[in-house]
Amino acid sequence: MRSLETISKYFHVVLKYVLRLGKDLIKYATSDLFLANRNNHHVWANTYFKDCVRAVDGTFIPTIVPLEDQPRYRTRKGDIKQNVLVAYSFDMKITMIFAGWEGSTHDSRILRAAVNDDMYPFTVPRGK
């Protein structure tokens, strides 16, 4: 049995070398290739998403908060997490991240706050 410290140390050693090799081994898709695959992948994608310019999705990220704040961060499944809203273009570029919300917050409330935020407004691009 290895200690967590040893596992962590060697995990980071291996990760460092994988990242060095990544430049030679990983080929990133271009936006043209992604859009071509998106248009040919599913008939429903062409029908329902053909004029979409951006997608928005929410996700939960595990978090550690003080004991007195945990009820607000508890998800419906009982986990302590932050609710994060991410918007991205169809060439997979993140265009906005709205993070730090309690896990119990509904996605529609986060989207409404993002649209109404004066400091970092979430702009909705014009569709086709």
Buried (B, 14 or more C-beta within 10 A) or exposed (E): EEEEEEEEEEEEEEEEEEEEEEEEEEEEEEEEEBEEEBEEEEEEBEEEEEEEEBEBEBEBEEBEBEEEEBEEBBBEEEEBBBBBBBBBBBEEEEBBEBEEBBBEBEBEEBBEBBEEEEEEEBEEEEEE
